[in-house]
């Protein structure tokens, strides 16, 4: 079972103004943010081959995901934060690819991933985007792959 391990505070940087990175370190609100991720992590298989995180943002979850996969990839609408590969490397995490792309049109081959994880992304999409995103996720997932989506309740 994967256990969430937060990178040391200040090591990672937000990738935009609304990135929730700071909340994970907050003494009260952080408990809720961290617990929400752990609930999702508890649903994942013990290990998988290729794992994609949609909306990786600051990279906070990538080191934890890397412990449960042969290769991790990340896709986000925003470009990677400056220096993220070096900072993740300090944590022993070496993503195969981090790319700026939309979940509705990802630059990956068909059936490329054993699993996809997406926390706090789909609640930002509108109906037409949701349909395109679901179609795209089905395209990049292997037939026996898994999809974990975490959406906060509004």
Phi, psi and omega in degrees: 000133178281132175250131178297128174236117179286136172297157178305139180305134178091349180287318181261159180238145175297150179264355173196180186291339182255005177302129184277013185315312185298330182293331181294338181260356180291138185297326181258301181298327181301326178301316180293316180298314181292319181296321179299317177294319182295322177302317177293315180301326180295341180272348184282153173294164181299326182204149174215169180283270180263128183233130180250132169255119176271127181076049185290342174056243182284345184094007185309318186271342185304316179299322178293314180298324181297332179289344182246016182215154174288321179219139173243146178230157176222143174226139181208149177297329181271152175292156179301141175301145179304134177075009186298322181296318179294319180293319176293324178300324176302329181268006181078019181250123183231082182302141178294319180207138172235116184229154174266111179199162179271145179296343179275352180205079184269147184272039182245152179292160175302142174054040185274332189248143173279334181203153176227135178238133180216106177254133173057043178240310190291338177289348178268354182264148176265167187313308181297323178293322180299318180295316179295320179296317179297319178296319181292320177296318177298325180293316186276345180275141172293155183305328180258016181284172179238153178231124177243118179243129176243120179234128175290152177281132180270000000 
